[in-house]
Structure formats: structure tokens, C-alpha cells
Amino acid sequence: MQPVKRMVHIVDDDVSLRRSLQYLLRAAGYGASTYDSPLAVIEAAAKLAGGCVLLDLHMPGMDGLELHRRLVALDVRAPVILMTTQCDVPTAVNALKSGVVDFIEKPFNDRRVLEAIESAFSANLYANAAREGVRAARRIAALTPRERQVLDGLAAGHANKTIAYDLGISVRTVEVHRARLLDRLGTRRLAVAIRMSVLASLG
């Protein structure tokens, strides 16, 4: 008997992107279903539990953040990953604070998508949130005061240039602190660091 495949639900109004992601995920061993609109995925909400939702931020009729809020209201127990663009990072930060587990900046490569999905499935996010908060707080406590200031700026959705201005340092110095704090937190992804900051603040 073959094991049940873990399901990824792709929500995007771009048919070519839906097809390419579906092909990628099935080739990687996941089950993959696609939805062309927020309404379509809301109607299928009962099927999402136990899976992972890969959700585009910009869609006609309802954006990804509003759709996420609707899914939360429907008590859908599935981690949500937001697909966004570089200019929407502040919005993605707010999404993390509202419960989105990760965001992927477009254009993205296949490896980044698969890493984000695997992390979402392996994190057991809802069962371990309290323990994650404790671990996150410990890691953040190991940051230097300046690294913590930079992380706070990033978690507020500020660009490197804005953080540099607020702290009275150069953009290059912000970039150095950003790289170091990611290293101390054990990740290469900004979304993970921001999520740690959010969890630590809730602890």
C-alpha cells in the first residue's frame, strides 16, 4: 500500500504558474491541486486540512491576505505560504504576523519553493507554537543589540535603507548585520527570522 501523498493547494490566477508549480510538486512526490480564484479555494476549504496552501498575494476580487483571513475564520488547519514580489515584502511581514508561515519572493527557483513547502510540513506549526516561541526567544537573546535593532526593523517591514537612516548607519552596515543575525539564528531566509521574532514576541 502506497503512503498518502502530502497535498499542496496552489491558489493563483495565473494558469501557467499553476501548471508549472503543479508539475514541480508532483515530480517531487507531493499531491498538488490548483485553484484559479479565492472563491474556488474557499468552496474547497474542507479539503485543505492537513495540506499546505501556496497562495498568491495579488488576485482579482480578493487579495491573498484577505483570503488567508477567510481561511482562518473557517478554522482551516493548514500552513499558508504567500507568493509575493520584492516590493511587497512589508505586506508579507504583516502576513507573517497574522499567521502566514512563510513567503516566497518572485521570481523564485524550484529549490526555494520545495524548501519552503518541506519546512511548512515539518514544522508542526500549530502543535508546537509555544515551544517554538521559547526557542526563538533564546536564539534572539543571543543577538547583539545592533543586530536586534536591525531585526526589529526588518520585522516592521522596513527596507534596509530605512533601517540605515533610523539607526544612523550605512546601508552596507545594515546588510552586514542582517547577514550576521541570519547566521546566528541558523537560517538563510528572512521570512524565518521574522517569524522567530514574531513568535518570541508572543511568548
C-alpha positions as CSV (number, residue, x, y, z in Angstrom):
1,M,0.0,0.0,0.0
2,Q,1.5,3.3,-1.1
3,P,1.7,6.1,1.6
4,V,-0.8,9.0,1.2
5,K,0.9,11.9,-0.6
6,R,1.1,15.2,1.2
7,M,-1.1,17.7,-0.5
8,V,-0.2,21.2,-1.7
9,H,-3.0,23.5,-2.7
10,I,-1.9,26.1,-5.3
11,V,-4.0,29.3,-5.4
12,D,-3.1,31.7,-8.3
13,D,-5.0,33.3,-11.2
14,D,-2.0,32.7,-13.5
15,V,-2.7,29.5,-15.3
16,S,0.9,29.0,-16.5
17,L,2.2,29.4,-12.9
18,R,-0.3,27.0,-11.6
19,R,0.6,24.4,-14.1
20,S,4.4,24.8,-13.6
21,L,4.1,24.5,-9.8
22,Q,1.8,21.5,-10.1
23,Y,4.3,19.8,-12.3
24,L,7.2,20.6,-10.0
25,L,5.3,19.4,-6.9
26,R,4.1,16.2,-8.4
27,A,7.6,15.4,-9.7
28,A,8.9,16.0,-6.1
29,G,6.4,13.5,-4.7
30,Y,3.6,15.8,-3.5
31,G,0.0,15.7,-4.4
32,A,-1.0,19.0,-5.9
33,S,-4.4,20.6,-6.6
34,T,-4.9,24.0,-8.2
35,Y,-7.5,26.8,-7.7
36,D,-7.9,29.8,-10.1
37,S,-9.6,32.1,-7.6
38,P,-10.0,32.8,-3.9
39,L,-13.7,31.8,-4.2
40,A,-12.7,28.4,-5.6
41,V,-10.4,27.6,-2.6
42,I,-13.0,28.9,-0.1
43,E,-15.5,26.5,-1.5
44,A,-13.0,23.7,-1.1
45,A,-11.9,24.7,2.4
46,A,-12.9,21.4,3.9
47,K,-10.3,19.6,1.7
48,L,-7.4,21.8,2.8
49,A,-6.9,20.3,6.3
50,G,-3.5,18.5,6.7
51,G,-2.2,20.1,3.5
52,C,-0.2,23.2,2.7
53,V,-1.6,26.2,0.8
54,L,0.6,28.1,-1.6
55,L,-1.1,31.4,-2.1
56,D,-0.5,34.3,-4.4
57,L,-0.8,37.8,-2.8
58,H,-2.3,39.6,-5.8
59,M,-5.5,38.1,-7.3
60,P,-8.6,39.8,-8.7
61,G,-11.6,40.1,-6.4
62,M,-9.8,39.2,-3.1
63,D,-6.1,39.5,-2.3
64,G,-4.1,36.8,-0.6
65,L,-4.2,38.4,2.9
66,E,-8.0,38.6,2.9
67,L,-8.2,35.0,1.6
68,H,-5.9,34.0,4.5
69,R,-8.2,35.7,7.0
70,R,-11.2,33.9,5.5
71,L,-9.5,30.6,5.8
72,V,-8.5,31.3,9.4
73,A,-12.2,32.2,10.1
74,L,-13.2,28.9,8.6
75,D,-10.7,27.2,11.0
76,V,-8.7,25.7,8.2
77,R,-5.7,24.0,9.8
78,A,-3.2,24.2,7.1
79,P,0.1,26.2,6.9
80,V,-0.1,29.0,4.3
81,I,2.9,30.2,2.2
82,L,2.5,33.5,0.4
83,M,3.9,34.2,-3.0
84,T,4.8,37.8,-3.4
85,T,7.2,40.2,-5.1
86,Q,10.2,42.2,-3.7
87,C,8.2,45.4,-3.4
88,D,5.6,43.6,-1.3
89,V,8.0,42.4,1.5
90,P,6.4,44.8,4.1
91,T,3.0,43.3,3.3
92,A,4.5,39.8,3.6
93,V,5.8,40.7,7.0
94,N,2.4,41.7,8.1
95,A,1.1,38.4,6.8
96,L,3.7,36.5,8.9
97,K,2.4,38.3,11.9
98,S,-1.2,37.2,11.1
99,G,-0.2,33.6,10.8
100,V,1.2,33.0,7.3
101,V,4.2,30.7,7.9
102,D,6.5,31.8,5.1
103,F,6.7,34.0,2.0
104,I,8.4,33.4,-1.3
105,E,9.6,36.3,-3.4
106,K,9.0,36.2,-7.1
107,P,10.7,35.2,-9.3
108,F,11.7,32.1,-7.3
109,N,13.5,29.0,-8.2
110,D,12.3,25.4,-7.7
111,R,14.6,24.7,-4.8
112,R,13.3,27.7,-2.8
113,V,9.7,26.5,-3.4
114,L,10.4,23.0,-2.3
115,E,12.4,24.1,0.8
116,A,9.5,26.4,1.9
117,I,6.9,23.6,1.5
118,E,9.0,21.0,3.3
119,S,9.6,23.4,6.2
120,A,5.9,24.1,6.4
121,F,5.0,20.4,6.6
122,S,7.8,19.5,9.0
123,A,7.3,22.4,11.5
124,N,4.1,21.0,13.0
125,L,3.3,24.7,13.4
126,Y,0.0,24.5,15.3
127,A,1.1,21.9,17.8
128,N,4.5,23.4,18.6
129,A,3.9,27.1,18.5
130,A,4.6,27.6,22.3
131,R,7.8,25.6,22.2
132,E,8.9,27.4,19.0
133,G,8.4,30.7,20.8
134,V,10.7,29.7,23.6
135,R,13.4,28.5,21.2
136,A,13.0,31.6,19.1
137,A,13.4,33.9,22.2
138,R,16.6,32.1,23.2
139,R,18.1,32.5,19.8
140,I,17.1,36.1,19.5
141,A,18.6,36.8,23.0
142,A,22.0,35.8,21.6
143,L,21.9,38.6,19.0
144,T,23.9,41.8,19.7
145,P,21.9,44.9,20.5
146,R,22.5,46.3,17.0
147,E,21.5,43.0,15.3
148,R,18.3,43.1,17.4
149,Q,17.6,46.6,16.2
150,V,18.1,45.6,12.6
151,L,15.8,42.5,13.1
152,D,13.2,44.7,14.7
153,G,13.3,47.0,11.6
154,L,13.0,44.1,9.3
155,A,10.1,42.6,11.3
156,A,8.4,46.0,11.0
157,G,8.6,45.7,7.2
158,H,11.3,48.4,6.7
159,A,13.7,48.4,3.9
160,N,17.5,48.3,4.5
161,K,17.7,52.0,3.5
162,T,15.0,53.0,6.0
163,I,16.7,51.0,8.8
164,A,20.0,52.6,8.0
165,Y,18.5,56.0,8.3
166,D,16.7,55.3,11.5
167,L,19.9,53.9,13.1
168,G,22.3,56.4,11.7
169,I,24.4,53.8,9.9
170,S,25.1,52.9,6.3
171,V,23.1,50.6,4.2
172,R,26.1,48.4,3.8
173,T,26.4,48.1,7.6
174,V,22.7,47.1,7.8
175,E,23.4,44.4,5.2
176,V,26.3,43.1,7.3
177,H,24.2,43.0,10.5
178,R,21.4,41.3,8.5
179,A,23.7,38.6,7.3
180,R,25.2,38.0,10.7
181,L,21.8,37.9,12.5
182,L,20.5,35.4,10.0
183,D,23.6,33.3,10.6
184,R,23.2,33.5,14.4
185,L,19.5,32.5,14.0
186,G,20.5,29.5,11.9
187,T,18.7,30.4,8.7
188,R,19.4,32.0,5.3
189,R,15.8,33.2,4.9
190,L,14.4,36.5,6.1
191,A,10.9,35.0,6.5
192,V,12.2,32.5,9.0
193,A,14.0,35.2,11.0
194,I,10.9,37.4,11.1
195,R,8.7,34.5,12.1
196,M,11.1,33.8,15.0
197,S,10.8,37.5,16.0
198,V,7.0,37.3,15.9
199,L,6.9,34.0,17.9
200,A,9.3,35.4,20.5
201,S,7.2,38.5,21.0
202,L,4.1,36.3,21.6
203,G,5.9,34.2,24.2
